[in-house]
Amino acid sequence: MSNLTPNPYQAPQIPHAQPKLTAADAADIKRRDITVFILLCVVTLGIYWFYISYQWSKEINGLVGRAKYNPVLVVVVNILTCGLAGLVFESLFAFDIAEQTRLRNTPGRMDQLATWVLVCNGAALITAIIPFGFLLALPLGTLASVLVQVELNRLAEHYGK
């Protein structure tokens, strides 16, 4: 006699449905010149940063092999929060990049990328509320973005993308 009653103490079996990665969601990692990167961030008064967060979300989707970040949503939320959500996304990107460089054993990788990005962005936020603190906050925030791009450049060079 077979017992077909489900076990009420067993966790329900839910299939893990990961979003499928489409060509629109992913992009190859592009190597960007750091000097040009910094100049574009400064000259465009930070507008380039919104564009780069869109590109990074697509590149990281391709890197992790699934649609983890919706690029349009990243930019819209970033704009609606005046860049504050962008700092959170940048930190999440740093965690994903650090994990991928570790898994791929990328030579010269920065082991504590996510920590440095969090520290730079946190220090930038704190100094931004001090009178004339923006003079230190802007370079700190830019440094966090540069660290992320340097690691992406490292991945692009190592994997020939």
Secondary structure, 3 states (H helix, E strand, C coil): CCCCCCCCCCCCCCCCCCCCCCCCCCCCCCCCCHHHHHHHHHHCCCHHHHHHHHHHHHHHHHHHCCCCCCHHHHHHHHHHCCCHHHHHHHHHHHHHHHHHHHHCCCCCCCCCHHHHHHHHHHHHHHHHCCCCCHHHHHHHHHHHHHHHHHHHHHHHHHHCC
